[in-house]
């Protein structure tokens, strides 16, 4: 897009719109870790011309993090970080973490993503 050309401001969108943003000439999207690792692989595939792979990876954002957003983005991402072996602390009240069933469901879903190789928690229980 025009704003990414020299002399103009840069703009970013969200993880759910990353591939569309890249296709329109955008730079990327704003997001917390570990979603940024998924996004990196979308960007690498797109820049490498492997649009099918970029689309396959982008689809991982169709479920993650939205399925757990009733707890909030921070709670979801902190749980995901813990599941991939990077504990970043607990939430402070009034916010609450994912419950054990939600965490297990998140682990199971992450097993289907590019983050699977980093999981330190067995999603099968």
N, CA, C and O of each residue as an XYZ file, in Angstrom:
500
protein
N       0.833     -1.180      0.000
C       0.000      0.000      0.000
C       0.878      1.244      0.000
O       2.056      1.188      0.354
N       0.306      2.333     -0.390
C       1.053      3.572     -0.556
C       1.765      4.016      0.708
O       2.872      4.549      0.629
N       1.171      3.815      1.858
C       1.786      4.333      3.073
C       3.077      3.624      3.442
O       3.827      4.127      4.279
N       3.362      2.477      2.847
C       4.617      1.790      3.130
C       5.743      2.222      2.200
O       6.860      1.719      2.314
N       5.476      3.121      1.306
C       6.512      3.618      0.406
C       7.254      4.767      1.071
O       6.739      5.408      1.987
N       8.441      5.013      0.607
C       9.306      6.049      1.198
C       8.563      7.370      1.360
O       7.830      7.814      0.477
N       8.781      7.977      2.518
C       8.186      9.270      2.779
C       6.816      9.234      3.418
O       6.232     10.284      3.684
N       6.299      8.063      3.668
C       4.981      7.946      4.288
C       5.074      7.119      5.569
O       6.036      6.381      5.781
N       4.083      7.254      6.392
C       4.028      6.474      7.629
C       3.801      5.003      7.308
O       3.290      4.663      6.241
N       4.179      4.145      8.228
C       3.901      2.713      8.098
C       2.606      2.413      8.849
O       2.244      3.101      9.804
N       1.934      1.390      8.402
C       0.732      0.983      9.118
C       0.734     -0.524      9.283
O       1.344     -1.256      8.503
N       0.051     -0.961     10.299
C      -0.018     -2.378     10.602
C      -1.464     -2.733     10.906
O      -2.261     -1.881     11.299
N      -1.781     -3.990     10.719
C      -3.115     -4.475     11.045
C      -2.980     -5.542     12.118
O      -1.963     -5.599     12.809
N      -3.976     -6.374     12.264
C      -3.951     -7.421     13.276
C      -3.584     -8.765     12.655
O      -3.531     -8.911     11.433
N      -3.331     -9.741     13.522
C      -2.905    -11.061     13.053
C      -3.921    -11.703     12.125
O      -3.544    -12.406     11.187
N      -5.208    -11.473     12.374
C      -6.236    -12.101     11.554
C      -6.203    -11.599     10.113
O      -6.671    -12.295      9.211
N      -5.671    -10.427      9.883
C      -5.627     -9.821      8.548
C      -4.214     -9.779      7.973
O      -3.974     -9.085      6.985
N      -3.285    -10.504      8.570
C      -1.885    -10.413      8.160
C      -1.673    -10.715      6.680
O      -1.087     -9.896      5.971
N      -2.126    -11.852      6.202
C      -1.861    -12.229      4.815
C      -2.499    -11.245      3.838
O      -1.885    -10.888      2.833
N      -3.709    -10.811      4.119
C      -4.358     -9.814      3.258
C      -3.562     -8.518      3.260
O      -3.420     -7.875      2.220
N      -3.048     -8.133      4.408
C      -2.233     -6.925      4.513
C      -0.980     -7.042      3.658
O      -0.624     -6.108      2.940
N      -0.312     -8.187      3.735
C       0.891     -8.405      2.924
C       0.558     -8.357      1.438
O       1.297     -7.768      0.650
N      -0.551     -8.976      1.060
C      -0.950     -9.010     -0.347
C      -1.246     -7.617     -0.891
O      -1.086     -7.362     -2.084
N      -1.677     -6.721     -0.010
C      -1.971     -5.350     -0.419
C      -0.757     -4.433     -0.308
O      -0.857     -3.231     -0.556
N       0.393     -5.003      0.067
C       1.615     -4.214      0.142
C       1.971     -3.725      1.522
O       2.922     -2.958      1.679
N       1.230     -4.150      2.530
C       1.515     -3.733      3.896
C       2.756     -4.408      4.456
O       3.296     -5.345      3.868
N       3.195     -3.913      5.600
C       4.426     -4.377      6.228
C       4.254     -5.577      7.136
O       5.144     -6.423      7.227
N       3.136     -5.657      7.797
C       2.952     -6.714      8.775
C       1.744     -6.433      9.635
O       0.815     -5.741      9.219
N       1.763     -6.969     10.823
C       0.644     -6.817     11.747
C       1.179     -6.738     13.169
O       2.266     -7.237     13.459
N       0.423     -6.118     14.042
C       0.818     -6.051     15.441
C       0.209     -7.223     16.184
O      -0.954     -7.572     15.981
N       1.015     -7.828     17.053
C       0.530     -8.952     17.847
C       1.556     -9.306     18.910
O       2.738     -8.999     18.762
N       1.111     -9.949     19.977
C       2.034    -10.391     21.018
C       2.621    -11.760     20.680
O       2.110    -12.476     19.819
N       3.702    -12.107     21.373
C       4.185    -13.479     21.252
C       3.194    -14.397     21.956
O       2.513    -13.943     22.875
N       3.084    -15.632     21.579
C       3.818    -16.333     20.541
C       3.165    -16.249     19.170
O       3.631    -16.894     18.230
N       2.096    -15.470     19.033
C       1.466    -15.325     17.718
C       2.459    -14.759     16.709
O       2.365    -15.040     15.514
N       3.408    -13.963     17.188
C       4.411    -13.383     16.296
C       5.234    -14.463     15.601
O       5.690    -14.255     14.477
N       5.432    -15.605     16.241
C       6.179    -16.692     15.605
C       5.382    -17.296     14.445
O       5.951    -17.643     13.410
N       4.087    -17.416     14.620
C       3.240    -17.892     13.525
C       3.279    -16.869     12.387
O       3.419    -17.230     11.218
N       3.156    -15.598     12.744
C       3.174    -14.534     11.741
C       4.486    -14.509     10.965
O       4.491    -14.295      9.753
N       5.583    -14.726     11.653
C       6.885    -14.733     10.980
C       6.894    -15.764      9.860
O       7.430    -15.522      8.779
N       6.297    -16.909     10.133
C       6.280    -17.954      9.113
C       5.328    -17.617      7.963
O       5.581    -17.996      6.820
N       4.245    -16.914      8.258
C       3.366    -16.431      7.185
C       4.154    -15.477      6.288
O       4.126    -15.594      5.063
N       4.851    -14.539      6.913
C       5.619    -13.536      6.163
C       6.720    -14.193      5.337
O       6.909    -13.847      4.171
N       7.447    -15.136      5.930
C       8.521    -15.808      5.196
C       7.984    -16.567      3.985
O       8.572    -16.512      2.905
N       6.878    -17.269      4.159
C       6.287    -18.000      3.035
C       5.816    -17.029      1.952
O       6.038    -17.260      0.764
N       5.171    -15.951      2.368
C       4.681    -14.960      1.408
C       5.832    -14.342      0.631
O       5.792    -14.272     -0.598
N       6.848    -13.897      1.339
C       8.005    -13.273      0.671
C       8.748    -14.259     -0.221
O       9.360    -13.866     -1.214
N       8.694    -15.538      0.133
C       9.330    -16.568     -0.680
C       8.484    -17.010     -1.869
O       8.908    -17.859     -2.653
N       7.292    -16.437     -2.004
C       6.427    -16.772     -3.124
C       5.588    -18.023     -2.927
O       4.894    -18.457     -3.846
N       5.646    -18.609     -1.728
C       4.855    -19.811     -1.445
C       3.517    -19.379     -0.840
O       3.293    -19.486      0.366
N       2.647    -18.894     -1.706
C       1.386    -18.321     -1.251
C       0.452    -19.366     -0.660
O      -0.322    -19.061      0.247
N       0.515    -20.581     -1.158
C      -0.308    -21.654     -0.594
C       0.099    -21.917      0.856
O      -0.757    -22.021      1.735
N       1.392    -22.022      1.103
C       1.879    -22.249      2.471
C       1.528    -21.055      3.359
O       1.109    -21.237      4.502
N       1.695    -19.851      2.847
C       1.343    -18.657      3.621
C      -0.125    -18.703      4.030
O      -0.467    -18.380      5.168
N      -0.988    -19.102      3.107
C      -2.423    -19.191      3.410
C      -2.706    -20.287      4.430
O      -3.538    -20.105      5.319
N      -2.025    -21.421      4.312
C      -2.215    -22.513      5.274
C      -1.834    -22.067      6.683
O      -2.544    -22.356      7.646
N      -0.724    -21.370      6.794
C      -0.286    -20.902      8.117
C      -1.227    -19.812      8.621
O      -1.588    -19.801      9.797
N      -1.624    -18.899      7.741
C      -2.540    -17.825      8.131
C      -3.818    -18.385      8.746
O      -4.366    -17.793      9.676
N      -4.295    -19.508      8.242
C      -5.523    -20.112      8.772
C      -5.406    -20.490     10.244
O      -6.423    -20.665     10.916
N      -4.188    -20.619     10.753
C      -4.022    -20.926     12.176
C      -4.592    -19.807     13.045
O      -4.988    -20.043     14.186
N      -4.633    -18.593     12.505
C      -5.215    -17.474     13.240
C      -6.742    -17.478     13.202
O      -7.364    -16.641     13.856
N      -7.359    -18.381     12.467
C      -8.822    -18.428     12.437
C      -9.391    -18.963     13.745
O     -10.544    -18.692     14.081
N      -8.586    -19.718     14.480
C      -9.013    -20.270     15.769
C      -8.232    -19.640     16.921
O      -8.796    -19.357     17.978
N      -6.981    -19.429     16.721
C      -6.086    -18.904     17.760
C      -5.786    -17.447     17.482
O      -5.265    -17.123     16.414
N      -6.097    -16.562     18.407
C      -6.522    -16.746     19.785
C      -8.030    -16.631     20.014
O      -8.477    -16.702     21.159
N      -8.824    -16.454     18.952
C     -10.235    -16.096     19.134
C     -11.033    -17.067     19.991
O     -11.932    -16.645     20.718
N     -10.725    -18.358     19.923
C     -11.493    -19.343     20.690
C     -11.398    -19.097     22.201
O     -12.295    -19.491     22.945
N     -10.338    -18.462     22.651
C     -10.113    -18.255     24.084
C     -10.239    -16.785     24.483
O      -9.896    -16.421     25.608
N     -10.720    -15.950     23.588
C     -10.756    -14.515     23.860
C     -11.742    -14.109     24.945
O     -11.692    -12.974     25.418
N     -12.629    -14.995     25.349
C     -13.513    -14.655     26.468
C     -12.687    -14.426     27.741
O     -13.168    -13.801     28.686
N     -11.457    -14.925     27.768
C     -10.542    -14.673     28.891
C      -9.647    -13.468     28.626
O      -8.987    -12.973     29.539
N      -9.621    -12.996     27.391
C      -8.800    -11.852     27.021
C      -7.523    -12.278     26.306
O      -7.049    -13.403     26.462
N      -6.982    -11.359     25.523
C      -5.779    -11.649     24.744
C      -4.584    -11.945     25.645
O      -3.817    -12.870     25.375
N      -4.423    -11.176     26.701
C      -3.273    -11.386     27.579
C      -3.322    -12.759     28.231
O      -2.310    -13.460     28.265
N      -4.466    -13.151     28.743
C      -4.586    -14.468     29.379
C      -4.300    -15.583     28.384
O      -3.623    -16.557     28.713
N      -4.812    -15.441     27.175
C      -4.615    -16.468     26.151
C      -3.149    -16.574     25.761
O      -2.609    -17.676     25.663
N      -2.512    -15.450     25.540
C      -1.112    -15.472     25.117
C      -0.180    -15.913     26.243
O       0.808    -16.603     25.990
N      -0.478    -15.529     27.466
C       0.337    -16.006     28.591
C       0.227    -17.522     28.722
O       1.223    -18.198     28.980
N      -0.970    -18.051     28.545
C      -1.149    -19.509     28.605
C      -0.381    -20.180     27.475
O       0.273    -21.200     27.689
N      -0.458    -19.615     26.279
C       0.265    -20.187     25.139
C       1.775    -20.127     25.364
O       2.487    -21.081     25.051
N       2.257    -19.029     25.896
C       3.695    -18.913     26.171
C       4.134    -19.982     27.173
O       5.180    -20.608     27.003
N       3.339    -20.182     28.203
C       3.664    -21.210     29.194
C       3.700    -22.592     28.535
O       4.569    -23.410     28.839
N       2.755    -22.843     27.638
C       2.681    -24.143     26.964
C       3.883    -24.406     26.057
O       4.242    -25.560     25.822
N       4.504    -23.343     25.547
C       5.687    -23.545     24.706
C       6.985    -23.376     25.496
O       8.067    -23.263     24.920
N       6.859    -23.360     26.814
C       8.051    -23.365     27.653
C       8.619    -22.009     27.998
O       9.782    -21.909     28.389
N       7.825    -20.963     27.862
C       8.272    -19.619     28.222
C       7.261    -19.020     29.195
O       6.404    -18.236     28.787
N       7.350    -19.379     30.473
C       6.401    -18.827     31.442
C       6.676    -17.336     31.659
O       7.807    -16.937     31.937
N       5.650    -16.541     31.530
C       5.807    -15.095     31.673
C       4.985    -14.535     32.830
O       4.668    -13.345     32.857
N       4.648    -15.387     33.772
C       3.957    -14.927     34.963
C       2.451    -15.057     34.881
O       1.872    -15.333     33.830
N       1.845    -14.847     36.032
C       0.398    -14.962     36.154
C      -0.262    -13.605     35.952
O       0.387    -12.561     36.005
N      -1.551    -13.648     35.723
C      -2.335    -12.426     35.615
C      -2.631    -11.884     37.007
O      -2.641    -12.630     37.986
N      -2.869    -10.598     37.084
C      -3.249     -9.972     38.337
C      -4.738     -9.676     38.307
O      -5.288     -9.342     37.257
N      -5.412     -9.801     39.488
C      -6.842     -9.500     39.558
C      -7.097     -8.076     39.069
O      -6.288     -7.177     39.298
N      -8.182     -7.891     38.422
C      -9.361     -8.747     38.319
C      -9.292     -9.759     37.171
O     -10.263    -10.477     36.935
N      -8.186     -9.830     36.466
C      -8.074    -10.737     35.322
C      -7.809    -12.153     35.793
O      -7.176    -12.366     36.827
N      -8.298    -13.122     35.026
C      -8.112    -14.524     35.396
C      -7.520    -15.294     34.226
O      -7.734    -14.963     33.060
N      -6.776    -16.320     34.573
C      -6.134    -17.171     33.577
C      -7.132    -18.160     32.994
O      -8.246    -18.309     33.498
N      -6.722    -18.826     31.937
C      -7.524    -19.916     31.395
C      -7.643    -21.003     32.452
O      -6.695    -21.247     33.198
N      -8.795    -21.656     32.525
C      -8.940    -22.755     33.475
C      -8.255    -24.001     32.892
O      -7.853    -23.991     31.728
N      -8.120    -25.066     33.681
C      -7.407    -26.261     33.196
C      -7.976    -26.857     31.908
O      -7.215    -27.285     31.041
N      -9.296    -26.890     31.775
C      -9.891    -27.422     30.545
C      -9.578    -26.531     29.342
O      -9.277    -27.024     28.255
N      -9.653    -25.224     29.548
C      -9.332    -24.289     28.465
C      -7.855    -24.385     28.076
O      -7.507    -24.322     26.897
N      -7.004    -24.536     29.074
C      -5.571    -24.667     28.806
C      -5.285    -25.947     28.034
O      -4.467    -25.950     27.114
N      -5.952    -27.030     28.404
C      -5.783    -28.299     27.682
C      -6.266    -28.168     26.240
O      -5.635    -28.695     25.323
N      -7.374    -27.473     26.038
C      -7.887    -27.265     24.680
C      -6.925    -26.402     23.864
O      -6.720    -26.644     22.675
N      -6.343    -25.405     24.505
C      -5.360    -24.565     23.827
C      -4.135    -25.386     23.440
O      -3.635    -25.267     22.321
N      -3.653    -26.209     24.349
C      -2.502    -27.074     24.050
C      -2.812    -27.998     22.882
O      -1.979    -28.205     21.999
N      -4.004    -28.544     22.888
C      -4.403    -29.444     21.796
C      -4.436    -28.697     20.466
O      -3.986    -29.219     19.446
N      -4.965    -27.482     20.475
C      -4.991    -26.708     19.232
C      -3.582    -26.321     18.786
O      -3.256    -26.423     17.603
N      -2.755    -25.881     19.718
C      -1.398    -25.476     19.342
C      -0.616    -26.628     18.727
O       0.319    -26.407     17.957
N      -0.995    -27.853     19.065
C      -0.350    -29.031     18.474
C      -0.572    -29.071     16.958
O       0.183    -29.727     16.239
N      -1.591    -28.382     16.475
C      -1.891    -28.370     15.037
C      -1.265    -27.173     14.326
O      -1.485    -26.981     13.130
N      -0.492    -26.375     15.044
C       0.083    -25.147     14.486
C       1.592    -25.272     14.328
O       2.191    -26.290     14.675
N       2.183    -24.221     13.801
C       3.644    -24.201     13.669
C       4.335    -24.133     15.029
O       5.553    -24.296     15.109
N       3.586    -23.899     16.082
C       4.149    -23.889     17.436
C       4.264    -25.287     18.030
O       4.824    -25.443     19.115
N       3.756    -26.293     17.358
C       3.703    -27.657     17.903
C       5.064    -28.155     18.370
O       5.165    -28.792     19.418
N       6.097    -27.872     17.611
C       7.434    -28.371     17.957
C       7.967    -27.754     19.245
O       8.923    -28.268     19.827
N       7.365    -26.668     19.691
C       7.825    -25.984     20.899
C       7.029    -26.356     22.146
O       7.411    -25.989     23.258
N       5.923    -27.083     21.969
C       5.088    -27.427     23.126
C       5.872    -28.252     24.134
O       6.574    -29.196     23.771
N       5.746    -27.886     25.396
C       6.375    -28.653     26.469
C       5.338    -29.378     27.302
O       5.681    -30.123     28.221
N       4.069    -29.164     26.984
C       2.963    -29.815     27.671
C       2.294    -30.750     26.676
O       1.954    -30.342     25.566
N       2.108    -31.989     27.067
C       1.456    -32.961     26.190
C      -0.030    -32.641     26.114
O      -0.720    -32.729     27.129
N      -0.552    -32.267     24.930
C      -1.959    -31.900     24.824
C      -2.913    -33.063     25.030
O      -4.121    -32.855     25.134
N      -2.400    -34.277     25.092
C      -3.275    -35.436     25.315
C      -3.485    -35.709     26.798
O      -4.211    -36.627     27.180
N      -2.837    -34.896     27.624
C      -3.071    -35.041     29.056
C      -2.036    -35.710     29.821
O      -2.170    -35.866     31.035
